[in-house]
Every structure is written in C-alpha cells, then in structure tokens.
Amino acid sequence: MSNHLFLLSPADSPLYTLTYHSSKPSANQPLPLSSNLPTWSTSAFAGTLTALSGATGVAQTGQTNQKQIGGGTDRAVVQMIANASLDVVEEAMRTNNAMYLKAVDKFNEWTVSAFVTPGNMKFILLHDSKNDEGIKIFFWDVWELYIKTMMNPFHTAYTPIRSPTFDARVRASAKKHL
C-alpha cells in the first residue's frame, strides 16, 4: 500500500510532499482497471494510458532500455490526481465546516482524503486502503508538527518545509497510523 501526502499553502503551492509505502496488509485489494487491458499497445499514448489506468506493472515502451512505471506510483500521475482533486476539496470546504473532510474524491484505486487548517492550509492524502480513523489521527499529528514548524522563528511561513526532523516525525506518524 502506498500513501502520498501533500501539504499545500492557501495559494495551492506545494510546501511538503511525502510518499510512504506501508507494510500493513490491506483488507481488500481491488484489481486495478488495467488488469483488463493488454500489456502491449501500438498507441503513442500507451504509457500514459497505462499510468492513468492504475497499472501496477512496468510497461515496456517502444525504445530499448526505457521503461515507464504506471499504477499511480509515477510521480507526475500522483501529482495530477492531487491537483485535480483541489476543486473537490474547495467545494467540500464550503459545505463542511470540519477540518477533516474524509474521502473527498476517488480516482481508480486512489482515494483522496483532505484536511484543512484554520489558516486554509490543505493537507491532501492519496491512499489505496480504507482506514478513516488512522488517517484522521495522522492528519492531526501532521497538523501539530506543522504548527510547531511554523512557530520556529527561523522558518518563513508558506515556504517549502525542508526540515529533516519534520520529515522524520511525519514518517514516524505515517508508519504508526497508515
């Protein structure tokens, strides 16, 4: 199971990203859409289709020794899913006054959960398993770590977070709750 966390400023610029691969077993693993697709294609868009369809394997492209990874593990596809979900998150913010917005969107096997702080920071988590309580606790932990980082006089607000301590503590919380 993999999880992708994005911390976004009120202007939707990324301040921190994390990809975490959990070793916890999933209760039910649905087959990705790509399981019904052929492993070969003559289309010029075969790699993009494979990546967007949720393929988890490696697809060989037309050139030698060049591979493209699909299944949402491709960084550009994961970022595209997170960016595409921002409109849904903002709509959920208008209708729901809670900070934890739960699962706001779904793209193939990826579920998008969101958390919005009072300062309008958005925490977006792409995940492929159902763990609402663990995700909620994880978001609260990340928010606490974010507040502690913002209270640091040497950190400027709304700038990328590059603290190794912050990263280590977010990873520890992900390991514990996701």
Salt bridges, closest charged atoms under 4 A:
ASP12 OD1 - LYS122 NZ 2.96
GLU90 OE2 - LYS122 NZ 3.96
GLU91 OE1 - ARG94 NH2 3.25
ASP132 OD2 - LYS130 NZ 3.32
ASP141 OD2 - HIS177 NE2 3.02
GLU144 OE2 - LYS148 NZ 3.25
ASP167 OD2 - ARG171 NE 2.97
